[in-house]
Amino acid sequence: MSSFPPRVRSLVEHFARNRDALRSPAYNEMQARREFIDPFFKALGWDMDNEQGLATARTTRNGTVAHRSTDTTDRQIDQFVYQLYGPTDEEIRIVEEATAK
């Protein structure tokens, strides 16, 4: 986990410290989004609040830009998960073959 960006590492540590409360039925999807999901994507460089002020059409019209950004983020997430859980090379191969289809 030491190679994670500091903000991602902080989010993982925060989750680990509060795991029981976060798994409670009282903890809802909106809370998870605000506390973990949006900050995670911001840590990966996503403009979650559209601070660049781009028109929605500009961000979605050109599928190649959105697709390229998503591919990069998917690879980053995969690497974080691999580091966190330590799968074997064989397990990684199986997952990557299944998701490539």
OpenMM code with the backbone's topology and positions (N, CA, C; nanometers):
from openmm import Vec3, app, unit

residues = "MET SER SER PHE PRO PRO ARG VAL ARG SER LEU VAL GLU HIS PHE ALA ARG ASN ARG ASP ALA LEU ARG SER PRO ALA TYR ASN GLU MET GLN ALA ARG ARG GLU PHE ILE ASP PRO PHE PHE LYS ALA LEU GLY TRP ASP MET ASP ASN GLU GLN GLY LEU ALA THR ALA ARG THR THR ARG ASN GLY THR VAL ALA HIS ARG SER THR ASP THR THR ASP ARG GLN ILE ASP GLN PHE VAL TYR GLN LEU TYR GLY PRO THR ASP GLU GLU ILE ARG ILE VAL GLU GLU ALA THR ALA LYS".split()
positions = [
    Vec3(0.0812, -0.1186, 0.0000),
    Vec3(0.0000, 0.0000, 0.0000),
    Vec3(0.0860, 0.1257, 0.0000),
    Vec3(0.2128, 0.1122, 0.0227),
    Vec3(0.2994, 0.2294, 0.0290),
    Vec3(0.3111, 0.3007, -0.1045),
    Vec3(0.2801, 0.2324, -0.2163),
    Vec3(0.2888, 0.2978, -0.3464),
    Vec3(0.1579, 0.3662, -0.3862),
    Vec3(0.0541, 0.3548, -0.3021),
    Vec3(-0.0717, 0.4239, -0.3290),
    Vec3(-0.0499, 0.5738, -0.3152),
    Vec3(-0.1250, 0.6548, -0.3899),
    Vec3(-0.1209, 0.7991, -0.3636),
    Vec3(-0.1619, 0.8234, -0.2181),
    Vec3(-0.1044, 0.9242, -0.1530),
    Vec3(-0.1340, 0.9463, -0.0099),
    Vec3(-0.2829, 0.9553, 0.0213),
    Vec3(-0.3611, 1.0205, -0.0629),
    Vec3(-0.5053, 1.0344, -0.0355),
    Vec3(-0.5751, 0.8989, -0.0427),
    Vec3(-0.5362, 0.8136, -0.1370),
    Vec3(-0.5960, 0.6804, -0.1470),
    Vec3(-0.5586, 0.5984, -0.0237),
    Vec3(-0.4338, 0.6060, 0.0173),
    Vec3(-0.3880, 0.5341, 0.1368),
    Vec3(-0.4685, 0.5802, 0.2591),
    Vec3(-0.4917, 0.7111, 0.2693),
    Vec3(-0.5688, 0.7662, 0.3795),
    Vec3(-0.7122, 0.7132, 0.3794),
    Vec3(-0.7727, 0.7050, 0.2614),
    Vec3(-0.9092, 0.6523, 0.2515),
    Vec3(-0.9155, 0.5055, 0.2933),
    Vec3(-0.8181, 0.4265, 0.2505),
    Vec3(-0.8141, 0.2841, 0.2867),
    Vec3(-0.7967, 0.2685, 0.4380),
    Vec3(-0.7074, 0.3485, 0.4955),
    Vec3(-0.6851, 0.3411, 0.6401),
    Vec3(-0.8096, 0.3837, 0.7175),
    Vec3(-0.8758, 0.4894, 0.6693),
    Vec3(-0.9996, 0.5368, 0.7327),
    Vec3(-1.1071, 0.4272, 0.7289),
    Vec3(-1.1186, 0.3615, 0.6150),
    Vec3(-1.2158, 0.2526, 0.6035),
    Vec3(-1.1815, 0.1398, 0.7012),
    Vec3(-1.0550, 0.1024, 0.7065),
    Vec3(-1.0142, -0.0081, 0.7939),
    Vec3(-1.0429, 0.0238, 0.9410),
    Vec3(-1.0183, 0.1484, 0.9810),
    Vec3(-1.0423, 0.1872, 1.1204),
    Vec3(-1.1911, 0.1862, 1.1558),
    Vec3(-1.2759, 0.2105, 1.0581),
    Vec3(-1.4195, 0.2265, 1.0843),
    Vec3(-1.5046, 0.1188, 1.0175),
    Vec3(-1.4439, 0.0080, 0.9852),
    Vec3(-1.5098, -0.0983, 0.9085),
    Vec3(-1.6458, -0.1393, 0.9662),
    Vec3(-1.6539, -0.1623, 1.0950),
    Vec3(-1.7800, -0.2088, 1.1542),
    Vec3(-1.8913, -0.1058, 1.1365),
    Vec3(-1.8635, 0.0189, 1.1645),
    Vec3(-1.9655, 0.1240, 1.1506),
    Vec3(-2.0053, 0.1412, 1.0044),
    Vec3(-1.9091, 0.1296, 0.9135),
    Vec3(-1.9367, 0.1489, 0.7713),
    Vec3(-2.0172, 0.0330, 0.7126),
    Vec3(-2.0123, -0.0823, 0.7751),
    Vec3(-2.0898, -0.1979, 0.7293),
    Vec3(-2.2301, -0.2015, 0.7904),
    Vec3(-2.2582, -0.1093, 0.8774),
    Vec3(-2.3881, -0.1026, 0.9426),
    Vec3(-2.4970, -0.0675, 0.8423),
    Vec3(-2.6165, -0.1226, 0.8594),
    Vec3(-2.7283, -0.0871, 0.7716),
    Vec3(-2.7611, 0.0627, 0.7764),
    Vec3(-2.7205, 0.1307, 0.8837),
    Vec3(-2.7465, 0.2743, 0.8959),
    Vec3(-2.6575, 0.3574, 0.8028),
    Vec3(-2.5479, 0.2999, 0.7584),
    Vec3(-2.4560, 0.3706, 0.6679),
    Vec3(-2.5059, 0.3497, 0.5259),
    Vec3(-2.5400, 0.4586, 0.4570),
    Vec3(-2.6046, 0.4434, 0.3274),
    Vec3(-2.5136, 0.4767, 0.2090),
    Vec3(-2.5676, 0.4539, 0.0913),
    Vec3(-2.4917, 0.4717, -0.0325),
    Vec3(-2.4434, 0.6153, -0.0508),
    Vec3(-2.5270, 0.7129, -0.0187),
    Vec3(-2.4875, 0.8531, -0.0340),
    Vec3(-2.3701, 0.8867, 0.0579),
    Vec3(-2.3722, 0.8351, 0.1793),
    Vec3(-2.2605, 0.8578, 0.2706),
    Vec3(-2.1327, 0.7963, 0.2147),
    Vec3(-2.1428, 0.6756, 0.1608),
    Vec3(-2.0254, 0.6091, 0.1028),
    Vec3(-1.9711, 0.6892, -0.0143),
    Vec3(-2.0610, 0.7419, -0.0961),
    Vec3(-2.0177, 0.8215, -0.2115),
    Vec3(-1.9409, 0.9454, -0.1665),
    Vec3(-1.9963, 1.0165, -0.0689),
    Vec3(-1.9322, 1.1406, -0.0220),
    Vec3(-1.8025, 1.1139, 0.0529),
    Vec3(-1.8010, 1.0086, 0.1313),
    Vec3(-1.6868, 0.9822, 0.2187),
    Vec3(-1.5727, 0.9078, 0.1495),
    Vec3(-1.6071, 0.8228, 0.0505),
    Vec3(-1.5038, 0.7397, -0.0099),
    Vec3(-1.4969, 0.7464, -0.1624),
    Vec3(-1.6088, 0.7297, -0.2288),
    Vec3(-1.6065, 0.7128, -0.3746),
    Vec3(-1.5603, 0.8392, -0.4457),
    Vec3(-1.6263, 0.9541, -0.4190),
    Vec3(-1.5838, 1.0778, -0.4839),
    Vec3(-1.4397, 1.1147, -0.4487),
    Vec3(-1.4000, 1.1086, -0.3204),
    Vec3(-1.2596, 1.1387, -0.2891),
    Vec3(-1.1602, 1.0443, -0.3576),
    Vec3(-1.1996, 0.9175, -0.3748),
    Vec3(-1.1122, 0.8217, -0.4432),
    Vec3(-1.0874, 0.8653, -0.5872),
    Vec3(-1.1956, 0.8980, -0.6594),
    Vec3(-1.1794, 0.9396, -0.7985),
    Vec3(-1.1063, 1.0731, -0.8092),
    Vec3(-1.1278, 1.1638, -0.7136),
    Vec3(-1.0519, 1.2900, -0.7122),
    Vec3(-0.9031, 1.2616, -0.6946),
    Vec3(-0.8709, 1.1647, -0.6082),
    Vec3(-0.7302, 1.1284, -0.5854),
    Vec3(-0.6661, 1.0728, -0.7122),
    Vec3(-0.7483, 1.0152, -0.8009),
    Vec3(-0.6979, 0.9627, -0.9284),
    Vec3(-0.6949, 1.0699, -1.0368),
    Vec3(-0.7345, 1.1930, -1.0005),
    Vec3(-0.7257, 1.3036, -1.0950),
    Vec3(-0.8533, 1.3363, -1.1701),
    Vec3(-0.9637, 1.2738, -1.1345),
    Vec3(-1.0916, 1.3035, -1.2004),
    Vec3(-1.1439, 1.4373, -1.1513),
    Vec3(-1.2023, 1.5141, -1.2410),
    Vec3(-1.2637, 1.6425, -1.2081),
    Vec3(-1.4090, 1.6165, -1.1688),
    Vec3(-1.4308, 1.5666, -1.0494),
    Vec3(-1.5637, 1.5251, -1.0036),
    Vec3(-1.6607, 1.6422, -0.9905),
    Vec3(-1.6092, 1.7616, -0.9677),
    Vec3(-1.6944, 1.8791, -0.9491),
    Vec3(-1.6941, 1.9699, -1.0710),
    Vec3(-1.6390, 1.9206, -1.1820),
    Vec3(-1.6295, 1.9975, -1.3058),
    Vec3(-1.5682, 2.1356, -1.2806),
    Vec3(-1.4575, 2.1381, -1.2088),
    Vec3(-1.3890, 2.2628, -1.1790),
    Vec3(-1.3327, 2.3287, -1.3044),
    Vec3(-1.3129, 2.2497, -1.4103),
    Vec3(-1.2651, 2.3054, -1.5368),
    Vec3(-1.3766, 2.3781, -1.6108),
    Vec3(-1.4998, 2.3562, -1.5669),
    Vec3(-1.6134, 2.4238, -1.6279),
    Vec3(-1.6448, 2.3773, -1.7687),
    Vec3(-1.6132, 2.2523, -1.8013),
    Vec3(-1.6407, 2.2009, -1.9348),
    Vec3(-1.7901, 2.1733, -1.9512),
    Vec3(-1.8410, 2.2004, -2.0687),
    Vec3(-1.9797, 2.1681, -2.0983),
    Vec3(-1.9958, 2.0170, -2.0962),
    Vec3(-2.1094, 1.9696, -2.0519),
    Vec3(-2.1343, 1.8258, -2.0462),
    Vec3(-2.1145, 1.7623, -2.1828),
    Vec3(-2.1605, 1.8298, -2.2873),
    Vec3(-2.1452, 1.7757, -2.4226),
    Vec3(-1.9982, 1.7573, -2.4569),
    Vec3(-1.9136, 1.8454, -2.4103),
    Vec3(-1.7702, 1.8364, -2.4395),
    Vec3(-1.7076, 1.7166, -2.3698),
    Vec3(-1.7572, 1.6847, -2.2521),
    Vec3(-1.6969, 1.5753, -2.1763),
    Vec3(-1.7478, 1.4390, -2.2206),
    Vec3(-1.8655, 1.4330, -2.2865),
    Vec3(-1.9204, 1.3033, -2.3229),
    Vec3(-1.9283, 1.2808, -2.4738),
    Vec3(-1.9300, 1.3868, -2.5521),
    Vec3(-1.9477, 1.3734, -2.6968),
    Vec3(-1.8356, 1.2923, -2.7600),
    Vec3(-1.7127, 1.3230, -2.7229),
    Vec3(-1.5992, 1.2540, -2.7825),
    Vec3(-1.5678, 1.1290, -2.7009),
    Vec3(-1.6243, 1.0185, -2.7403),
    Vec3(-1.6085, 0.8938, -2.6664),
    Vec3(-1.4648, 0.8514, -2.6472),
    Vec3(-1.3766, 0.8875, -2.7403),
    Vec3(-1.2382, 0.8436, -2.7274),
    Vec3(-1.1715, 0.9080, -2.6071),
    Vec3(-1.2014, 1.0343, -2.5784),
    Vec3(-1.1420, 1.0998, -2.4624),
    Vec3(-1.1932, 1.0359, -2.3344),
    Vec3(-1.3261, 1.0196, -2.3253),
    Vec3(-1.3844, 0.9574, -2.2067),
    Vec3(-1.3359, 0.8136, -2.1932),
    Vec3(-1.3305, 0.7416, -2.3046),
    Vec3(-1.2875, 0.6027, -2.3017),
    Vec3(-1.1421, 0.5926, -2.2560),
    Vec3(-1.0567, 0.6786, -2.3079),
    Vec3(-0.9155, 0.6769, -2.2711),
    Vec3(-0.8993, 0.7054, -2.1223),
    Vec3(-0.9736, 0.8039, -2.0720),
    Vec3(-0.9680, 0.8377, -1.9305),
    Vec3(-1.0155, 0.7213, -1.8444),
    Vec3(-1.1227, 0.6565, -1.8854),
    Vec3(-1.1762, 0.5426, -1.8115),
    Vec3(-1.0783, 0.4262, -1.8131),
    Vec3(-1.0168, 0.3990, -1.9275),
    Vec3(-0.9190, 0.2904, -1.9363),
    Vec3(-0.8028, 0.3144, -1.8404),
    Vec3(-0.7532, 0.4370, -1.8363),
    Vec3(-0.6420, 0.4701, -1.7470),
    Vec3(-0.6831, 0.4506, -1.6019),
    Vec3(-0.7997, 0.4989, -1.5666),
    Vec3(-0.8482, 0.4854, -1.4293),
    Vec3(-0.8708, 0.3387, -1.3950),
    Vec3(-0.9271, 0.2616, -1.4873),
    Vec3(-0.9462, 0.1183, -1.4632),
    Vec3(-0.8137, 0.0496, -1.4332),
    Vec3(-0.7108, 0.0832, -1.5092),
    Vec3(-0.5787, 0.0230, -1.4847),
    Vec3(-0.5250, 0.0632, -1.3480),
    Vec3(-0.5444, 0.1897, -1.3090),
    Vec3(-0.4988, 0.2345, -1.1774),
    Vec3(-0.5724, 0.1604, -1.0662),
    Vec3(-0.7027, 0.1465, -1.0805),
    Vec3(-0.7812, 0.0746, -0.9796),
    Vec3(-0.7355, -0.0703, -0.9708),
    Vec3(-0.7141, -0.1341, -1.0852),
    Vec3(-0.6649, -0.2724, -1.0854),
    Vec3(-0.5348, -0.2831, -1.0076),
    Vec3(-0.4430, -0.1910, -1.0322),
    Vec3(-0.3134, -0.1964, -0.9642),
    Vec3(-0.3287, -0.1774, -0.8135),
    Vec3(-0.4167, -0.0875, -0.7714),
    Vec3(-0.4406, -0.0674, -0.6282),
    Vec3(-0.4958, -0.1948, -0.5652),
    Vec3(-0.5915, -0.2574, -0.6324),
    Vec3(-0.6524, -0.3801, -0.5798),
    Vec3(-0.5483, -0.4916, -0.5736),
    Vec3(-0.4661, -0.5048, -0.6763),
    Vec3(-0.3624, -0.6086, -0.6768),
    Vec3(-0.2652, -0.5878, -0.5604),
    Vec3(-0.2266, -0.4622, -0.5361),
    Vec3(-0.1350, -0.4347, -0.4258),
    Vec3(-0.2013, -0.4606, -0.2911),
    Vec3(-0.3282, -0.4269, -0.2819),
    Vec3(-0.3993, -0.4420, -0.1559),
    Vec3(-0.4214, -0.5884, -0.1191),
    Vec3(-0.4616, -0.6711, -0.2184),
    Vec3(-0.4975, -0.8102, -0.1905),
    Vec3(-0.3893, -0.9115, -0.2270),
    Vec3(-0.2908, -0.8711, -0.3068),
    Vec3(-0.1800, -0.9591, -0.3390),
    Vec3(-0.2154, -1.0874, -0.4115),
    Vec3(-0.2958, -1.0799, -0.5192),
    Vec3(-0.3284, -1.2032, -0.5916),
    Vec3(-0.2049, -1.2604, -0.6611),
    Vec3(-0.2115, -1.3885, -0.6920),
    Vec3(-0.1020, -1.4529, -0.7653),
    Vec3(-0.1070, -1.4084, -0.9115),
    Vec3(0.0006, -1.4320, -0.9846),
    Vec3(0.0037, -1.3996, -1.1272),
    Vec3(-0.1078, -1.4725, -1.2017),
    Vec3(-0.1337, -1.5966, -1.1626),
    Vec3(-0.2399, -1.6749, -1.2260),
    Vec3(-0.3770, -1.6126, -1.2000),
    Vec3(-0.4014, -1.5688, -1.0780),
    Vec3(-0.5289, -1.5042, -1.0460),
    Vec3(-0.5465, -1.3741, -1.1247),
    Vec3(-0.4398, -1.2986, -1.1373),
    Vec3(-0.4447, -1.1742, -1.2156),
    Vec3(-0.4754, -1.2064, -1.3610),
    Vec3(-0.4105, -1.3083, -1.4160),
    Vec3(-0.4342, -1.3465, -1.5551),
    Vec3(-0.5800, -1.3835, -1.5776),
    Vec3(-0.6365, -1.4600, -1.4870),
    Vec3(-0.7761, -1.5030, -1.4988),
    Vec3(-0.8691, -1.3814, -1.4977),
    Vec3(-0.8450, -1.2900, -1.4039),
    Vec3(-0.9305, -1.1696, -1.3953),
    Vec3(-0.9171, -1.0852, -1.5211),
    Vec3(-0.7949, -1.0644, -1.5667),
    Vec3(-0.7747, -0.9780, -1.6842),
    Vec3(-0.8299, -1.0408, -1.8106),
    Vec3(-0.8214, -1.1718, -1.8236),
    Vec3(-0.8820, -1.2380, -1.9398),
    Vec3(-1.0342, -1.2267, -1.9348),
    Vec3(-1.0914, -1.2411, -1.8160),
    Vec3(-1.2366, -1.2342, -1.8039),
    Vec3(-1.2887, -1.0939, -1.8307),
    Vec3(-1.2148, -0.9919, -1.7913),
    Vec3(-1.2621, -0.8545, -1.8112),
    Vec3(-1.2300, -0.8018, -1.9506),
    Vec3(-1.1424, -0.8670, -2.0238),
    Vec3(-1.1073, -0.8230, -2.1586),
    Vec3(-1.2151, -0.8596, -2.2593),
    Vec3(-1.3023, -0.9498, -2.2232),
    Vec3(-1.4053, -0.9983, -2.3163),
    Vec3(-1.5231, -0.9050, -2.3230),
] * unit.nanometer
topology = app.Topology()
chain = topology.addChain("A")
for resn in residues:
    res = topology.addResidue(resn, chain)
    for name in ("N", "CA", "C"):
        topology.addAtom(name, app.Element.getBySymbol(name[0]), res)
